[in-house]
Amino acid sequence: IETIFLYPWAVSFEALGLFGFVEMVLFIVTVFIAYTYVWRRGGLNWD
């Protein structure tokens, strides 16, 4: 689901400038931290 937000950002990358880049990096880092947390807690195990 989170990857849906990457497409509009990629399309308008040049218009957003540095602010848009920093904003998207923060978003990706937040998603990565959340994914890592869930993974380490065992939430992604299908057993």
PDBQT receptor file of N, H, CA, C and O in Angstrom, charges set to zero:
ATOM      1  N   ILE A   1       0.828  -1.192   0.000  1.00  0.00    +0.000 N 
ATOM      2  CA  ILE A   1       0.000   0.000   0.000  1.00  0.00    +0.000 C 
ATOM      3  C   ILE A   1       0.872   1.255   0.000  1.00  0.00    +0.000 C 
ATOM      4  O   ILE A   1       0.573   2.225  -0.697  1.00  0.00    +0.000 OA
ATOM      5  N   GLU A   2       1.929   1.231   0.770  1.00  0.00    +0.000 N 
ATOM      6  H   GLU A   2       2.171   0.443   1.336  1.00  0.00    +0.000 HD
ATOM      7  CA  GLU A   2       2.767   2.427   0.873  1.00  0.00    +0.000 C 
ATOM      8  C   GLU A   2       3.429   2.791  -0.447  1.00  0.00    +0.000 C 
ATOM      9  O   GLU A   2       3.733   3.959  -0.693  1.00  0.00    +0.000 OA
ATOM     10  N   THR A   3       3.651   1.798  -1.292  1.00  0.00    +0.000 N 
ATOM     11  H   THR A   3       3.404   0.850  -1.093  1.00  0.00    +0.000 HD
ATOM     12  CA  THR A   3       4.301   2.083  -2.568  1.00  0.00    +0.000 C 
ATOM     13  C   THR A   3       3.412   2.882  -3.503  1.00  0.00    +0.000 C 
ATOM     14  O   THR A   3       3.905   3.470  -4.465  1.00  0.00    +0.000 OA
ATOM     15  N   ILE A   4       2.119   2.915  -3.242  1.00  0.00    +0.000 N 
ATOM     16  H   ILE A   4       1.719   2.437  -2.460  1.00  0.00    +0.000 HD
ATOM     17  CA  ILE A   4       1.209   3.729  -4.055  1.00  0.00    +0.000 C 
ATOM     18  C   ILE A   4       1.583   5.206  -3.950  1.00  0.00    +0.000 C 
ATOM     19  O   ILE A   4       1.403   5.958  -4.908  1.00  0.00    +0.000 OA
ATOM     20  N   PHE A   5       2.094   5.619  -2.815  1.00  0.00    +0.000 N 
ATOM     21  H   PHE A   5       2.240   5.008  -2.037  1.00  0.00    +0.000 HD
ATOM     22  CA  PHE A   5       2.472   7.018  -2.621  1.00  0.00    +0.000 C 
ATOM     23  C   PHE A   5       3.766   7.384  -3.344  1.00  0.00    +0.000 C 
ATOM     24  O   PHE A   5       4.057   8.565  -3.531  1.00  0.00    +0.000 OA
ATOM     25  N   LEU A   6       4.535   6.392  -3.748  1.00  0.00    +0.000 N 
ATOM     26  H   LEU A   6       4.298   5.432  -3.596  1.00  0.00    +0.000 HD
ATOM     27  CA  LEU A   6       5.791   6.670  -4.440  1.00  0.00    +0.000 C 
ATOM     28  C   LEU A   6       5.579   7.090  -5.893  1.00  0.00    +0.000 C 
ATOM     29  O   LEU A   6       6.374   7.865  -6.423  1.00  0.00    +0.000 OA
ATOM     30  N   TYR A   7       4.536   6.602  -6.543  1.00  0.00    +0.000 N 
ATOM     31  H   TYR A   7       3.889   5.972  -6.111  1.00  0.00    +0.000 HD
ATOM     32  CA  TYR A   7       4.322   6.922  -7.956  1.00  0.00    +0.000 C 
ATOM     33  C   TYR A   7       4.066   8.411  -8.193  1.00  0.00    +0.000 C 
ATOM     34  O   TYR A   7       4.748   9.005  -9.028  1.00  0.00    +0.000 OA
ATOM     35  N   PRO A   8       3.103   9.048  -7.492  1.00  0.00    +0.000 N 
ATOM     36  CA  PRO A   8       2.904  10.487  -7.722  1.00  0.00    +0.000 C 
ATOM     37  C   PRO A   8       4.144  11.311  -7.390  1.00  0.00    +0.000 C 
ATOM     38  O   PRO A   8       4.414  12.324  -8.035  1.00  0.00    +0.000 OA
ATOM     39  N   TRP A   9       4.883  10.882  -6.402  1.00  0.00    +0.000 N 
ATOM     40  H   TRP A   9       4.664  10.059  -5.878  1.00  0.00    +0.000 HD
ATOM     41  CA  TRP A   9       6.113  11.587  -6.058  1.00  0.00    +0.000 C 
ATOM     42  C   TRP A   9       7.128  11.478  -7.182  1.00  0.00    +0.000 C 
ATOM     43  O   TRP A   9       7.788  12.459  -7.524  1.00  0.00    +0.000 OA
ATOM     44  N   ALA A  10       7.255  10.290  -7.758  1.00  0.00    +0.000 N 
ATOM     45  H   ALA A  10       6.719   9.493  -7.480  1.00  0.00    +0.000 HD
ATOM     46  CA  ALA A  10       8.218  10.097  -8.842  1.00  0.00    +0.000 C 
ATOM     47  C   ALA A  10       7.831  10.899 -10.078  1.00  0.00    +0.000 C 
ATOM     48  O   ALA A  10       8.701  11.394 -10.795  1.00  0.00    +0.000 OA
ATOM     49  N   VAL A  11       6.537  11.030 -10.330  1.00  0.00    +0.000 N 
ATOM     50  H   VAL A  11       5.830  10.629  -9.748  1.00  0.00    +0.000 HD
ATOM     51  CA  VAL A  11       6.073  11.778 -11.501  1.00  0.00    +0.000 C 
ATOM     52  C   VAL A  11       6.373  13.265 -11.345  1.00  0.00    +0.000 C 
ATOM     53  O   VAL A  11       6.770  13.917 -12.311  1.00  0.00    +0.000 OA
ATOM     54  N   SER A  12       6.193  13.804 -10.158  1.00  0.00    +0.000 N 
ATOM     55  H   SER A  12       5.871  13.275  -9.373  1.00  0.00    +0.000 HD
ATOM     56  CA  SER A  12       6.380  15.241  -9.941  1.00  0.00    +0.000 C 
ATOM     57  C   SER A  12       7.665  15.546  -9.173  1.00  0.00    +0.000 C 
ATOM     58  O   SER A  12       7.733  16.539  -8.448  1.00  0.00    +0.000 OA
ATOM     59  N   PHE A  13       8.662  14.715  -9.323  1.00  0.00    +0.000 N 
ATOM     60  H   PHE A  13       8.607  13.909  -9.912  1.00  0.00    +0.000 HD
ATOM     61  CA  PHE A  13       9.903  14.857  -8.559  1.00  0.00    +0.000 C 
ATOM     62  C   PHE A  13      10.586  16.200  -8.800  1.00  0.00    +0.000 C 
ATOM     63  O   PHE A  13      10.998  16.859  -7.845  1.00  0.00    +0.000 OA
ATOM     64  N   GLU A  14      10.712  16.610 -10.047  1.00  0.00    +0.000 N 
ATOM     65  H   GLU A  14      10.378  16.074 -10.822  1.00  0.00    +0.000 HD
ATOM     66  CA  GLU A  14      11.424  17.859 -10.353  1.00  0.00    +0.000 C 
ATOM     67  C   GLU A  14      10.681  19.086  -9.846  1.00  0.00    +0.000 C 
ATOM     68  O   GLU A  14      11.310  20.063  -9.441  1.00  0.00    +0.000 OA
ATOM     69  N   ALA A  15       9.362  19.053  -9.863  1.00  0.00    +0.000 N 
ATOM     70  H   ALA A  15       8.850  18.259 -10.192  1.00  0.00    +0.000 HD
ATOM     71  CA  ALA A  15       8.577  20.205  -9.421  1.00  0.00    +0.000 C 
ATOM     72  C   ALA A  15       8.625  20.384  -7.900  1.00  0.00    +0.000 C 
ATOM     73  O   ALA A  15       8.492  21.501  -7.401  1.00  0.00    +0.000 OA
ATOM     74  N   LEU A  16       8.813  19.300  -7.179  1.00  0.00    +0.000 N 
ATOM     75  H   LEU A  16       8.922  18.392  -7.585  1.00  0.00    +0.000 HD
ATOM     76  CA  LEU A  16       8.805  19.378  -5.719  1.00  0.00    +0.000 C 
ATOM     77  C   LEU A  16      10.115  19.900  -5.144  1.00  0.00    +0.000 C 
ATOM     78  O   LEU A  16      10.123  20.529  -4.086  1.00  0.00    +0.000 OA
ATOM     79  N   GLY A  17      11.200  19.647  -5.821  1.00  0.00    +0.000 N 
ATOM     80  H   GLY A  17      11.193  19.136  -6.681  1.00  0.00    +0.000 HD
ATOM     81  CA  GLY A  17      12.490  20.150  -5.364  1.00  0.00    +0.000 C 
ATOM     82  C   GLY A  17      13.013  19.419  -4.146  1.00  0.00    +0.000 C 
ATOM     83  O   GLY A  17      12.645  18.275  -3.878  1.00  0.00    +0.000 OA
ATOM     84  N   LEU A  18      13.873  20.098  -3.419  1.00  0.00    +0.000 N 
ATOM     85  H   LEU A  18      14.171  21.027  -3.637  1.00  0.00    +0.000 HD
ATOM     86  CA  LEU A  18      14.536  19.500  -2.260  1.00  0.00    +0.000 C 
ATOM     87  C   LEU A  18      13.547  19.175  -1.142  1.00  0.00    +0.000 C 
ATOM     88  O   LEU A  18      13.679  18.151  -0.473  1.00  0.00    +0.000 OA
ATOM     89  N   PHE A  19      12.565  20.040  -0.941  1.00  0.00    +0.000 N 
ATOM     90  H   PHE A  19      12.458  20.872  -1.485  1.00  0.00    +0.000 HD
ATOM     91  CA  PHE A  19      11.579  19.792   0.117  1.00  0.00    +0.000 C 
ATOM     92  C   PHE A  19      10.832  18.486  -0.126  1.00  0.00    +0.000 C 
ATOM     93  O   PHE A  19      10.644  17.698   0.801  1.00  0.00    +0.000 OA
ATOM     94  N   GLY A  20      10.408  18.253  -1.356  1.00  0.00    +0.000 N 
ATOM     95  H   GLY A  20      10.561  18.893  -2.109  1.00  0.00    +0.000 HD
ATOM     96  CA  GLY A  20       9.711  17.014  -1.692  1.00  0.00    +0.000 C 
ATOM     97  C   GLY A  20      10.597  15.797  -1.516  1.00  0.00    +0.000 C 
ATOM     98  O   GLY A  20      10.135  14.742  -1.081  1.00  0.00    +0.000 OA
ATOM     99  N   PHE A  21      11.871  15.942  -1.853  1.00  0.00    +0.000 N 
ATOM    100  H   PHE A  21      12.247  16.799  -2.206  1.00  0.00    +0.000 HD
ATOM    101  CA  PHE A  21      12.812  14.835  -1.689  1.00  0.00    +0.000 C 
ATOM    102  C   PHE A  21      12.983  14.480  -0.212  1.00  0.00    +0.000 C 
ATOM    103  O   PHE A  21      12.928  13.308   0.159  1.00  0.00    +0.000 OA
ATOM    104  N   VAL A  22      13.189  15.490   0.620  1.00  0.00    +0.000 N 
ATOM    105  H   VAL A  22      13.234  16.443   0.318  1.00  0.00    +0.000 HD
ATOM    106  CA  VAL A  22      13.358  15.252   2.061  1.00  0.00    +0.000 C 
ATOM    107  C   VAL A  22      12.089  14.654   2.646  1.00  0.00    +0.000 C 
ATOM    108  O   VAL A  22      12.152  13.747   3.476  1.00  0.00    +0.000 OA
ATOM    109  N   GLU A  23      10.956  15.150   2.222  1.00  0.00    +0.000 N 
ATOM    110  H   GLU A  23      10.906  15.887   1.548  1.00  0.00    +0.000 HD
ATOM    111  CA  GLU A  23       9.674  14.637   2.701  1.00  0.00    +0.000 C 
ATOM    112  C   GLU A  23       9.521  13.150   2.365  1.00  0.00    +0.000 C 
ATOM    113  O   GLU A  23       9.084  12.368   3.209  1.00  0.00    +0.000 OA
ATOM    114  N   MET A  24       9.874  12.764   1.156  1.00  0.00    +0.000 N 
ATOM    115  H   MET A  24      10.228  13.399   0.470  1.00  0.00    +0.000 HD
ATOM    116  CA  MET A  24       9.730  11.366   0.760  1.00  0.00    +0.000 C 
ATOM    117  C   MET A  24      10.762  10.480   1.440  1.00  0.00    +0.000 C 
ATOM    118  O   MET A  24      10.465   9.330   1.762  1.00  0.00    +0.000 OA
ATOM    119  N   VAL A  25      11.956  10.987   1.663  1.00  0.00    +0.000 N 
ATOM    120  H   VAL A  25      12.198  11.921   1.402  1.00  0.00    +0.000 HD
ATOM    121  CA  VAL A  25      12.959  10.205   2.394  1.00  0.00    +0.000 C 
ATOM    122  C   VAL A  25      12.472   9.938   3.816  1.00  0.00    +0.000 C 
ATOM    123  O   VAL A  25      12.618   8.824   4.319  1.00  0.00    +0.000 OA
ATOM    124  N   LEU A  26      11.902  10.934   4.460  1.00  0.00    +0.000 N 
ATOM    125  H   LEU A  26      11.783  11.839   4.052  1.00  0.00    +0.000 HD
ATOM    126  CA  LEU A  26      11.356  10.735   5.808  1.00  0.00    +0.000 C 
ATOM    127  C   LEU A  26      10.221   9.718   5.805  1.00  0.00    +0.000 C 
ATOM    128  O   LEU A  26      10.111   8.907   6.724  1.00  0.00    +0.000 OA
ATOM    129  N   PHE A  27       9.383   9.757   4.784  1.00  0.00    +0.000 N 
ATOM    130  H   PHE A  27       9.472  10.416   4.037  1.00  0.00    +0.000 HD
ATOM    131  CA  PHE A  27       8.290   8.792   4.666  1.00  0.00    +0.000 C 
ATOM    132  C   PHE A  27       8.833   7.373   4.510  1.00  0.00    +0.000 C 
ATOM    133  O   PHE A  27       8.360   6.448   5.171  1.00  0.00    +0.000 OA
ATOM    134  N   ILE A  28       9.818   7.202   3.641  1.00  0.00    +0.000 N 
ATOM    135  H   ILE A  28      10.203   7.953   3.105  1.00  0.00    +0.000 HD
ATOM    136  CA  ILE A  28      10.386   5.873   3.406  1.00  0.00    +0.000 C 
ATOM    137  C   ILE A  28      11.084   5.356   4.664  1.00  0.00    +0.000 C 
ATOM    138  O   ILE A  28      10.979   4.173   4.986  1.00  0.00    +0.000 OA
ATOM    139  N   VAL A  29      11.786   6.222   5.367  1.00  0.00    +0.000 N 
ATOM    140  H   VAL A  29      11.872   7.184   5.104  1.00  0.00    +0.000 HD
ATOM    141  CA  VAL A  29      12.449   5.817   6.613  1.00  0.00    +0.000 C 
ATOM    142  C   VAL A  29      11.415   5.399   7.650  1.00  0.00    +0.000 C 
ATOM    143  O   VAL A  29      11.615   4.407   8.351  1.00  0.00    +0.000 OA
ATOM    144  N   THR A  30      10.318   6.134   7.761  1.00  0.00    +0.000 N 
ATOM    145  H   THR A  30      10.155   6.940   7.192  1.00  0.00    +0.000 HD
ATOM    146  CA  THR A  30       9.259   5.790   8.708  1.00  0.00    +0.000 C 
ATOM    147  C   THR A  30       8.643   4.436   8.377  1.00  0.00    +0.000 C 
ATOM    148  O   THR A  30       8.421   3.620   9.271  1.00  0.00    +0.000 OA
ATOM    149  N   VAL A  31       8.370   4.197   7.114  1.00  0.00    +0.000 N 
ATOM    150  H   VAL A  31       8.550   4.860   6.388  1.00  0.00    +0.000 HD
ATOM    151  CA  VAL A  31       7.811   2.907   6.695  1.00  0.00    +0.000 C 
ATOM    152  C   VAL A  31       8.807   1.785   6.977  1.00  0.00    +0.000 C 
ATOM    153  O   VAL A  31       8.417   0.713   7.441  1.00  0.00    +0.000 OA
ATOM    154  N   PHE A  32      10.079   2.020   6.704  1.00  0.00    +0.000 N 
ATOM    155  H   PHE A  32      10.396   2.890   6.328  1.00  0.00    +0.000 HD
ATOM    156  CA  PHE A  32      11.099   1.004   6.953  1.00  0.00    +0.000 C 
ATOM    157  C   PHE A  32      11.206   0.684   8.445  1.00  0.00    +0.000 C 
ATOM    158  O   PHE A  32      11.326  -0.484   8.817  1.00  0.00    +0.000 OA
ATOM    159  N   ILE A  33      11.164   1.693   9.291  1.00  0.00    +0.000 N 
ATOM    160  H   ILE A  33      11.067   2.642   8.989  1.00  0.00    +0.000 HD
ATOM    161  CA  ILE A  33      11.236   1.466  10.740  1.00  0.00    +0.000 C 
ATOM    162  C   ILE A  33      10.023   0.670  11.215  1.00  0.00    +0.000 C 
ATOM    163  O   ILE A  33      10.162  -0.251  12.019  1.00  0.00    +0.000 OA
ATOM    164  N   ALA A  34       8.839   1.019  10.723  1.00  0.00    +0.000 N 
ATOM    165  H   ALA A  34       8.727   1.768  10.069  1.00  0.00    +0.000 HD
ATOM    166  CA  ALA A  34       7.632   0.291  11.106  1.00  0.00    +0.000 C 
ATOM    167  C   ALA A  34       7.695  -1.159  10.630  1.00  0.00    +0.000 C 
ATOM    168  O   ALA A  34       7.341  -2.072  11.377  1.00  0.00    +0.000 OA
ATOM    169  N   TYR A  35       8.140  -1.375   9.401  1.00  0.00    +0.000 N 
ATOM    170  H   TYR A  35       8.428  -0.634   8.794  1.00  0.00    +0.000 HD
ATOM    171  CA  TYR A  35       8.269  -2.728   8.862  1.00  0.00    +0.000 C 
ATOM    172  C   TYR A  35       9.266  -3.545   9.683  1.00  0.00    +0.000 C 
ATOM    173  O   TYR A  35       9.004  -4.708   9.990  1.00  0.00    +0.000 OA
ATOM    174  N   THR A  36      10.392  -2.956  10.036  1.00  0.00    +0.000 N 
ATOM    175  H   THR A  36      10.605  -2.011   9.786  1.00  0.00    +0.000 HD
ATOM    176  CA  THR A  36      11.401  -3.645  10.834  1.00  0.00    +0.000 C 
ATOM    177  C   THR A  36      10.860  -3.993  12.216  1.00  0.00    +0.000 C 
ATOM    178  O   THR A  36      11.121  -5.083  12.726  1.00  0.00    +0.000 OA
ATOM    179  N   TYR A  37      10.116  -3.087  12.820  1.00  0.00    +0.000 N 
ATOM    180  H   TYR A  37       9.904  -2.202  12.406  1.00  0.00    +0.000 HD
ATOM    181  CA  TYR A  37       9.530  -3.332  14.136  1.00  0.00    +0.000 C 
ATOM    182  C   TYR A  37       8.572  -4.522  14.092  1.00  0.00    +0.000 C 
ATOM    183  O   TYR A  37       8.638  -5.412  14.940  1.00  0.00    +0.000 OA
ATOM    184  N   VAL A  38       7.686  -4.530  13.102  1.00  0.00    +0.000 N 
ATOM    185  H   VAL A  38       7.633  -3.807  12.413  1.00  0.00    +0.000 HD
ATOM    186  CA  VAL A  38       6.719  -5.625  12.982  1.00  0.00    +0.000 C 
ATOM    187  C   VAL A  38       7.437  -6.939  12.697  1.00  0.00    +0.000 C 
ATOM    188  O   VAL A  38       7.059  -7.982  13.231  1.00  0.00    +0.000 OA
ATOM    189  N   TRP A  39       8.458  -6.896  11.867  1.00  0.00    +0.000 N 
ATOM    190  H   TRP A  39       8.765  -6.049  11.432  1.00  0.00    +0.000 HD
ATOM    191  CA  TRP A  39       9.206  -8.100  11.526  1.00  0.00    +0.000 C 
ATOM    192  C   TRP A  39       9.906  -8.676  12.756  1.00  0.00    +0.000 C 
ATOM    193  O   TRP A  39       9.877  -9.886  12.980  1.00  0.00    +0.000 OA
ATOM    194  N   ARG A  40      10.534  -7.811  13.550  1.00  0.00    +0.000 N 
ATOM    195  H   ARG A  40      10.558  -6.828  13.368  1.00  0.00    +0.000 HD
ATOM    196  CA  ARG A  40      11.254  -8.283  14.733  1.00  0.00    +0.000 C 
ATOM    197  C   ARG A  40      10.311  -8.787  15.818  1.00  0.00    +0.000 C 
ATOM    198  O   ARG A  40      10.697  -9.634  16.623  1.00  0.00    +0.000 OA
ATOM    199  N   ARG A  41       9.089  -8.283  15.851  1.00  0.00    +0.000 N 
ATOM    200  H   ARG A  41       8.775  -7.595  15.197  1.00  0.00    +0.000 HD
ATOM    201  CA  ARG A  41       8.100  -8.745  16.828  1.00  0.00    +0.000 C 
ATOM    202  C   ARG A  41       7.421 -10.041  16.392  1.00  0.00    +0.000 C 
ATOM    203  O   ARG A  41       6.637 -10.616  17.148  1.00  0.00    +0.000 OA
ATOM    204  N   GLY A  42       7.717 -10.503  15.180  1.00  0.00    +0.000 N 
ATOM    205  H   GLY A  42       8.354 -10.036  14.566  1.00  0.00    +0.000 HD
ATOM    206  CA  GLY A  42       7.153 -11.762  14.703  1.00  0.00    +0.000 C 
ATOM    207  C   GLY A  42       5.812 -11.609  14.016  1.00  0.00    +0.000 C 
ATOM    208  O   GLY A  42       5.105 -12.596  13.816  1.00  0.00    +0.000 OA
ATOM    209  N   GLY A  43       5.456 -10.406  13.656  1.00  0.00    +0.000 N 
ATOM    210  H   GLY A  43       6.031  -9.604  13.819  1.00  0.00    +0.000 HD
ATOM    211  CA  GLY A  43       4.162 -10.167  13.031  1.00  0.00    +0.000 C 
ATOM    212  C   GLY A  43       4.070 -10.601  11.585  1.00  0.00    +0.000 C 
ATOM    213  O   GLY A  43       2.974 -10.636  11.025  1.00  0.00    +0.000 OA
ATOM    214  N   LEU A  44       5.187 -10.933  10.964  1.00  0.00    +0.000 N 
ATOM    215  H   LEU A  44       6.077 -10.905  11.419  1.00  0.00    +0.000 HD
ATOM    216  CA  LEU A  44       5.172 -11.346   9.567  1.00  0.00    +0.000 C 
ATOM    217  C   LEU A  44       5.333 -12.852   9.396  1.00  0.00    +0.000 C 
ATOM    218  O   LEU A  44       5.433 -13.336   8.269  1.00  0.00    +0.000 OA
ATOM    219  N   ASN A  45       5.359 -13.589  10.483  1.00  0.00    +0.000 N 
ATOM    220  H   ASN A  45       5.278 -13.196  11.399  1.00  0.00    +0.000 HD
ATOM    221  CA  ASN A  45       5.462 -15.050  10.412  1.00  0.00    +0.000 C 
ATOM    222  C   ASN A  45       4.108 -15.647  10.064  1.00  0.00    +0.000 C 
ATOM    223  O   ASN A  45       3.088 -15.279  10.647  1.00  0.00    +0.000 OA
ATOM    224  N   TRP A  46       4.105 -16.561   9.119  1.00  0.00    +0.000 N 
ATOM    225  H   TRP A  46       4.933 -16.860   8.645  1.00  0.00    +0.000 HD
ATOM    226  CA  TRP A  46       2.858 -17.187   8.673  1.00  0.00    +0.000 C 
ATOM    227  C   TRP A  46       2.620 -18.520   9.361  1.00  0.00    +0.000 C 
ATOM    228  O   TRP A  46       1.711 -19.254   8.974  1.00  0.00    +0.000 OA
ATOM    229  N   ASP A  47       3.404 -18.846  10.361  1.00  0.00    +0.000 N 
ATOM    230  H   ASP A  47       4.143 -18.250  10.676  1.00  0.00    +0.000 HD
ATOM    231  CA  ASP A  47       3.267 -20.136  11.051  1.00  0.00    +0.000 C 
ATOM    232  C   ASP A  47       2.071 -20.156  11.959  1.00  0.00    +0.000 C 
ATOM    233  O   ASP A  47       1.810 -21.166  12.614  1.00  0.00    +0.000 OA
TER     234      ASP A  47
